[in-house]
């Protein structure tokens, strides 16, 4: 008790504020849960920020207002390989983002149809046509060798990123 009182007096002398009682006990503070999920949501501003279609809709609207970015049958009942497809999708997205740096105007959509792997993307017209064609062929060849199945890139080019609305 004497040590804690000495500590309180020393603090009041240094900070020149009213002394606080210092106790050695730890307490648990419990407050009401704030159910504010803010992940993957674009906050509404003054209406001057352009957003794409994917960014405009909230994550809980997937399959209602917007579609999935990966289309395959591994998510059906009693189908194996859903985790493998997810890892492959992450690798493909990172590979495409690294190959076409700062050129993608929207999210990459991956579709699996039988043995064929389709990668659909929307690109800005920042590169020369020859370089774009080279990178498309390079990506198709490397991904075909990695996954041992035919890979086709469906590319559309736009002069600037499409704006769905302003938030």
C-alpha angles and dihedrals in degrees: 000000000000092000093051092047090051089050091051092050092049091051093049090051093051100041097031092220129121111288118259123212109246117204129182094225122109119217135194118233115204123189133176115279114257107215097205110142106190103165118121093003126125111221118231112248135168094309096262100103115093116220133185126236092262093051095045094063122066121240094253089062093068109126091014105062102000134030134240119274091221120050119192140124098244091096093064122106115287094003120136129216103048092131091048091052091050092053090047091050092052091050092048092049092050091046092051092045090050094046096046099036115190091352103095113101097187142006121301115250117208120200127184117202112177105300094342121098114205120194112192120192142163115224134192117234097249099122131065115260093246092053091046092052091047093051092048092052091043092052094046092049096047095044090047090054093045096050098028092228133094113279122195125189116210107199129183120185126211130182093234136005113282115252116214096182142324122259 
